[in-house]
Structure formats: C-alpha cells, structure tokens
Amino acid sequence: MPPSYSNKTIILKNVKKIYGQPDQARPMSIMLKNGVIDKIARFDQLAEATVKSEKSPAIIDCSDQIVMPGFIDSHTHLLFSGSREAEFYLRAKGSSYLDILGSGGGIYSTVDKVRRASEEELIENGIKYLDKALDFGITTIEIKSGYGLDYQTEEKMLRVLQKLNARHPLDIIPTYLVHAAPREMDRKKYIDSVIHGMLPDFRAFTGWFDIFLEKDVFDVGEAERMIQKAAELGYSIGLHTNQVNDIGGIALANEYGVRHVDHLEVLSDADAERIIQNPNLYAVFLPAAEYFIFSEKIGQVNKLSAIPSRIVFATDFNPGSSPVLSPQVIMSLAVLRYRLADPGLLLDGFTANPARMLGLANHGVIETGAAADVICLQLDRFEQIPYLGTVNFITYMIKAGELVFQKEQKKGPSARGVTLSPEGYRHR
C-alpha cells in the first residue's frame, strides 16, 4: 500500500458519474479515509456515518464532476538531463530512429548528459516532470534507468529514483533498463558486466528489469543471457520489442515468463496468438512513440482484441522519441492511430490493466477498499476524456487519501490558474 499522507476524511459529494459503478437514480458519494476508499453510498448516509467522528470530513462538491482512478503510467523514461528537440526535425527530414542512434544521437546523446549531471540536477529535473505528471492525473508512474550504460551512472539513476519516491507524492516504480551497449566498451564485456555486476547489485534498488531487443541494439541471444540472469535473481521483466523489426522477442518473452512486451508495431499473427494464449503476458502500446518518430508502422493492438484486460497504454515519456506526458493525449492518439472505438478499453488501459500488470493490488479501480488514488474531472461522461484529450479537465487530484491539488472553480471567462499550497505540490 502507498503511504498515507493524512488521516483526514474526504467525501466526494453527489458525483455525477463514478467509473466502474452502475448509474444510480440518485447521485452517489465517495468517502475516502485512511488512504483508501471507505464507502460508496448516498451523501446523507455518509454524513450520518461521520457524526461521531472526532474530525469533520472535508467535503468536495462533485455534482458537476466525474470520478475515476488516477492514471497509472507503466512505461516512461522520465529521469534524464538535456533535450533532443533537434532530432524531431531530423526525423521530419527523413532520418530514421536507428539512423540517429547509429550516428551517436538518440539514447547516446542523453547518456552523455546524464553521466555529467549531478544527483541534485537529476532530482530537480525529476521533480519538475513529476509535478507535471500529477497535473495530468498520473498517481503511479514507472520510470526506467538506461541513460547511463555504465555501472556508476545506472546506480546513480536508481539511487535518484529512490530519493524522488521518498520526496514526491506520486508513487514511482523504478526499473533497471539495459538500453543499448555503450560506445566506449567491448560489447561482450559490457553484457558480462550487466550479468555479473549490475543485475545482482541493482536488485537492491528495484524488482523490475527491462531490455531493448532490436536489430543493431541487442539480438535474441544477447538478450536471452541477460533475461535468464534477471529471472534467476527474481526480477519481474519487461521487454521493448517488435518496434522496428521482428527478431524473435515474443517467443523469448514466452520462454522466460516476461510480464509485459512493449511497442509491438511489428507483430505477426503467430506472435499475437502467443500473447493471447499466455495469461500472464501483457501488451503495452505507446502511440506517441510511433507518432513522434514518423513511424509508418502502427501498434498492432487490434490483433489482440480477444484480451482487453491485458492491453495497456503508456506515454513512453522521454526526451527524444515521445515528449508526451499526458495520458489523455495518449488516449486520443490511440483512437486516431489504431481506430479504437472503445473508450472503456482506453481508460482501463491506463488504470485497472496496468495495476494488475505491475502487481498493484487494489489500485486502478473505484470500489470499497481500493487505494484512494482518485481524480475528478469537470466533464459529463467518461467518453469525453479521449475525445477532448488535448484539454485537461482534471479539477481535483487525491493521492493516498490526501488532496494534493485542486484547480480554481471560478465561473466565466476569468477562470484560470491552479490553487496549491504555498509550497506547490505537497512533497513528502
């Protein structure tokens, strides 16, 4: 369970619609207490239940609000230094993702900057983007290392992620990512250093391991050696695979009990069936990463329509190929790129589905006993979230039972701004 920031009871009064709950003849209200959803009932029933309480509850009028779980962003590279907007324009001129990587750009450009950055600089940059993530309704976020490519810098990144998790209200799931082989080191020696040094030592920082399986990055044999060691050490495993080329990632994932495969822009019917038949394997789609590298390939989500509970969407937020941190924008892109016509699938793909994938019990749902990670939006229907994805209608953010921010509820054209505590977001 995430830590409780406050023992204050909050009642969301007369909610217009509650995600996952049937529509009622009378509006229902939600009581949040001790970091969890305590009750869902009529307001008069909840008010009566608090009469004998030592503290009066905080009451938020939600008569013009819809309420849903906070978003869970399960694939990001949020911790970095510097910026790579120049690559955006190179791709517009026709340079491919792998062309830029091969010329020393891409991942390697960020690696150089992260190696030079101090922990304090990385923390400052991390807090800046974590605050933005909260603004977009994200309450839990996965963040990968992978911009070090050497022991010292990868450890620095994982150490910074621990510190950010202790300071920021947003919950961070750290992942050790083997992103590419460093340019200055023999490839075989580097893989040996991952297997015999980094994987064993970094288990103290995280339970998740990921690797980029792609032509000219790591091949199946190299990835298999690292994944096999990670499995022996008890890591849960994700896999960047089938993004540009299909070189056997899905079969490898099945063999070693990989938990999720991400990108899947190139996916054969046979591999789609392998995913469908494996009840423990989730498919993560990253439409912004396709869009911003001008990919003509499209994530093959429609081949997996038989397993809607194992389809996940994520931002892939990073400084090069996916500068998008809004789940709402990602949902809009998923409709546009994949022609998805099921808003429930889009919303589940950012809530209940990634919660199960990541092993986050009682997250991603609005029900009694669930974690009180809740967002309120000034909309009429949940179907409007992907449709109006470029406009942020989130008005209240509650994390672990505490109101961490609210937007001003002014009427008329002068309405603007966000009302926060004097310190901004309530960092731990």
Sequence and secondary structure as in RCSB ss.txt:
>XXXX:A:sequence
MPPSYSNKTIILKNVKKIYGQPDQARPMSIMLKNGVIDKIARFDQLAEATVKSEKSPAIIDCSDQIVMPGFIDSH
THLLFSGSREAEFYLRAKGSSYLDILGSGGGIYSTVDKVRRASEEELIENGIKYLDKALDFGITTIEIKSGYGLD
YQTEEKMLRVLQKLNARHPLDIIPTYLVHAAPREMDRKKYIDSVIHGMLPDFRAFTGWFDIFLEKDVFDVGEAER
MIQKAAELGYSIGLHTNQVNDIGGIALANEYGVRHVDHLEVLSDADAERIIQNPNLYAVFLPAAEYFIFSEKIGQ
VNKLSAIPSRIVFATDFNPGSSPVLSPQVIMSLAVLRYRLADPGLLLDGFTANPARMLGLANHGVIETGAAADVI
CLQLDRFEQIPYLGTVNFITYMIKAGELVFQKEQKKGPSARGVTLSPEGYRHR
>XXXX:A:secstr
    S    EEEEEESEETTS   SS EEEEEETTEEEEEE HHHHHHHTTT SS  EEEE TT EEEE EEE  
      S  HHHHHHHHTT  HHHHHHTT THHHHHHHHHHS HHHHHHHHHHHHHHHHHTTEEEEEEE  S  S
HHHHHHHHHHHHHHHHHSSSEEEEEEEE    TTS HHHHHHHIIIIIHHHHTTT SEEEEE BTTTB HHHHHH
HHHHHHHTT EEEEEESSS  SSHHHHHHHTT SEEEE SS  HHHHHHHHH TT EEEE HHHHHTTT S    
GGGGTT GGGEEE     SSS     HHHHHHHHHHHH    HHHHHHTTTHHHHHHTT TT SS STTSB  EE
EES S TTHHHHTTTS  EEEEEETTEEEEEE    STT   EE BTTBS   
